[in-house]
Amino acid sequence: PLPIDSRHPEVASPMQGSTAEAGSPKQGSEHRSGLCTKHVLVMERLSGKSLACWGAEVVEAMAQAQGITKDEVLCRLRQMTPEQLERQKPSAVGIWMYTAGMQAGSVAYSAASTAYSVSAPLRETLNFGLQAWTVSAFDWLAGSVSPSSSSNALPAPPTFDLYSLPEVLFEVQGHMLFESGFVNTDPHPGNIMFLDDGRLGLIDWGQVKRLTVEQRCQLARAVIAVADDDEILAASFMRAMGMRTAKDLDWTYSRQAYFFLASWSDPRVLEIGGPLKVEEVLNKVDRIEEGVGEFWMPMRNQFFTRQCL
């Protein structure tokens, strides 16, 4: 409730000052302390682990299992196509079995052991790792690898459902972009948290952007054009947002639109070398002279959201 300052009822905590140092309360005066004052508003503390932190633990486990460095693991991952990267994710069934085992103890362990014994045809498709890293979800749960004792153990899966992450993130970002017109433009993996209670946390709102109704409509038109595979219309909307190139080729505008607004496994994105080479490839064909101006921040939101996935 208001007011949001030192008069807030949940802030007041009368204390008697005991020192007379410069800048401290005078002896005998009332001192108020709490999360909320007229000078500072502190956000709620969230307990959990960031997506970046969890990912780093996975890479560390992969490096140990393969006897190589983390840099070498990352190098191999960067060389993979989006489809190959997608196959590195643990099976949704595997995550469910592991989580059930951790929560339900011996009962779920018994069920998982049974599943393990009949899962031989599936286990190759349930592997978490690369090539020599053959630890599967069933191996992990059924006891052939112990998370607490094996140097090759995988970090515990987050309490949040990994397979619902894309849907939840894009629902949230879509709501902010098109309904609220207020969007966080820095949603990189370090700012997305798997909370201990199973929720998803979005932190660090230091970079935000407000969009007018007309700007939201312009962005929505571009999204629809990309979703409909209409390259000409997508190029037209990128021009309307302010983008300019040396040769004014529809191809350049449309590929930039697909990079920002389509899946990175889309053939048009792969055509320009994927997310790591898009700028280099586009500039070789048709140099980009002006970006998307006011739309750069919402595009940045979409870029970082896809980076997280």
N, C-alpha and C positions, 0 to 999 in steps of 0.2 A: 504493500500500500504506500501511497504518498505520505509524507514527502520523502524524496530520495536524498537525504542529507543526514546530518548528525542528530536531527530531531526525530528520526524514524524510531518508533517504539522498540524495534528489535535490535537497535544499535546501542542504546544507552547501557552503560555498565559503570556505575559510579565507582571511582577509585580515588584514593587519597594519594596525591603525589608525595614522594618522600625525598626528592632532591630539588635543588635550586639551580641545576645546570642550565646553561643557555639553551633555549629552544624547548625546555621541558616544562611541564606544568608547575606552577608555583606550589610550594608546600601548603597543604590544606585545601587546595582547589579541587573541584570535581574534574575527573578525566574520563572522557567517553572513548570506548574502544569497541571495535566490531568490524564486520566486513564492509559496512556502508557508511561513508561520511560525505560531507559536502564537497570534498576534494577528490576522493578516490572511490570508484565503484569496482569491486573485485568480482570476477565471474565465479560461478560455482566450480568447485574442485571436482574433477572427474577422475574416477579410479578405473584404470584399465591399461591397455597397451596400444600404441599407435600401429597402424598398418605397416609403416616403415620399419619399426622396431621388430615386429613379428616377422616381416620379410627378411630382415637381416639375420635373424636367428635361423630361419629356414636355409638361407644361403650358407651359413656357418656349418650347419649339420650336413649339408650336401658336400661341402668341401672336406669335412672330416671323413665322411663315408667313402669318398673317392680318392682320398690321399692327395688332394691338390689344394691350392690356395683359393681364398674367396674371390680374388681377382680373376683367376682362371675360370671359376664357375660363372661369374658375371659375364665374362667374355663369351662363353658358350651360350649363355642365355640370350645375349644380344645378337648372336648370329642366327637365332631361331626365328622362324616365321610365327605370326600370331597363332596359327593353328597348332604348331608344335608347342608353343608356350601354353596354350590352353590344355594340352594333354598332360602337362606337368602338374596340374591341379589334382589334389586328391579326389577320389570319387565321392559324390554326395553320400552314397551308401556307406563308404568307409568312414567319413567324418561322423555320420550318425552313429555307427557302431562304436567308434572310439568314445564319443561323448556319452553314449549310453553306458558303456563299460566304466567310465570314470565316475559317473553319477550313481549307478545302481550296483556297483561292486560285483560280488561273486555271481549273482543271478545273471546279470548281463554278460559277465565274463563267460559263463557256461554257454549262453546262447551264441556268443561270438565264436567260441571254440567250435561249436557245431557248424556254424556258418563257414568257419575256416576250413573245416574238413571237406566241405562240399563245394568249395569256391575255386578249385584249381583252374577251371577254364576261364575264370574271370580275373585271376590275380595279376596277370600281365597288364591288364587294362586299368588296374587299381593302383599301380605303382606311383609313388610320390616323386621319385627322383629321375636322374638322367642316367641312361646307359647302365653303368655298373652299380648304380644306387638302386637296389631292388627291394627296398623295404616297403611293404605294402601296408595298407590300413589294417588288414586282417593279421598280418605278421605282428604288427605293433600291438594290437589289442590282445591277440591270443597268447602272447607271451614269448614268441620266438625272439623278439627284441624288446627289451625293457626300457621305457623312457627314462627311468631313474638310474639305470646302471650301465647302459651301453654308450660308448663314445660316439656311436653313429646314430644315436637316438634323435628322433624328430622332436622339435618343440611342440608343446601341446597346441592343438587347434584352438583358435579363438572361440569364445563362447558365442560370438555372433555367427550366424549361418553364412558361410562364404558364398554359397550359391545364390543367396538372396541379395548379396551386396550390390550387384549392378542395378537390379530393379529398385532397391531402396534408394540408392544414391541418385539415380536419374529421376525418380519421383520427387525427391527433395529438391534437386537442382531445377527441375521443371517447374515446380511450384514457385520457387523463388524467382526464376527468370520470367515466367509468363503470367503469374498471378500477383505476386507481391511486388515485382519490379525492383527487388533489392537482393543482390546476390554477392556471396563470398567469392572473391576472385583468386583465392589462394588455397584451393582444396587439394594440396599435394598429399602423398601418403603419410607424411609426418603430422598432418593436421586432421587425419581421420583416425578415430580411436575405436577399438573394440572394448567396450566397457564391461566391467566384471559382472554386471547384472544382465548382460545379453543385448543391451541396446547399442546403437551406433552413435558415437559422439563426433561432432564437427567443431573444431576449435580454431583459434587464431583468426578473429574477424577484424584484423587490422587493415585489410585491403577489401573494400566493398565498392559496389557500383549500383547506382539507382538508374532505372530505365523508365522512360516515359511510356505511355500507352502506345504511341506510334512506333517507338523503338522496339518494343516487345512484339508488335505486329510485324515489323520488318524482319526481325530475327525469326519469328515463327514461319514466315513465308519461305525463308531460306531453308529451315529445317524440313518443311513439307516438300520443297523441291528436291532436296537430297533424298528424302525417304521415298519419293516417287521416281527416283532415278532420272530426273529431268535435268540434264546437264546444262542445257541452254538457259532454262529458267534460273537454275542455281547461279550460273555466271552473271545473269542479269541482276540478281539480288545482291551479289557481292559488289558489283559496280555501284548499286544504289547505296551500299553501306560506305562507299568511299574508296574502295580498293582501285588502284590503277597500275597498269603494267606497260612496259615499253612498246610491245607489239599489240596489246589489247586483244589477246587471243582468248576466246571462250574457254579453251582447254585449260589455260592457267587459272582463270577464275574458278572454274568448276572443280578443279583438283584441290584448290585451296579450301573451297567449301566442303568437299568430302573429307579432307584432312581434319577440319575443325568439327564437323557435325556428323560424320559417318563412323562406322566401326573401322578400326585400324586394320582389320582383316579384309576390308572391302577391296576388290581388285583394283579400283582406281587409286586407292591409297598405296597399295603394294606397287603399283605401276611407277610411282614416284619415289620408291625406295623406303616406304614406311616412315614413321614419325621422326627417325633420326636423320633422314636425308632430304626431307621435303623441301626445305628452303634452298638447299644446294641445287637440287634437280630443277626446281621451278625457275630459279634465276639463270640457269644455263640455257633454258629454252626461251624464256620471256621474262626479263628482269622485272621484279616487283619494285615499283617506284613509290607507291603510297599504300599503306595498310588500310585496315578497316576502321580507323579512327575511333569514334565513341564505342564501337562494338568490339574493340580489342579485349576489354576486360571480360565481357560475357563469353567471348571465344576462348579466352584464357581459362575461364571456369570449366568449359567443356574439354579443353586440352588436358588440364590437370585431372579432371574426373576420369578420363580415359586412361591416363597414366596410372592411376590407382588400380585399374582393373586389369 
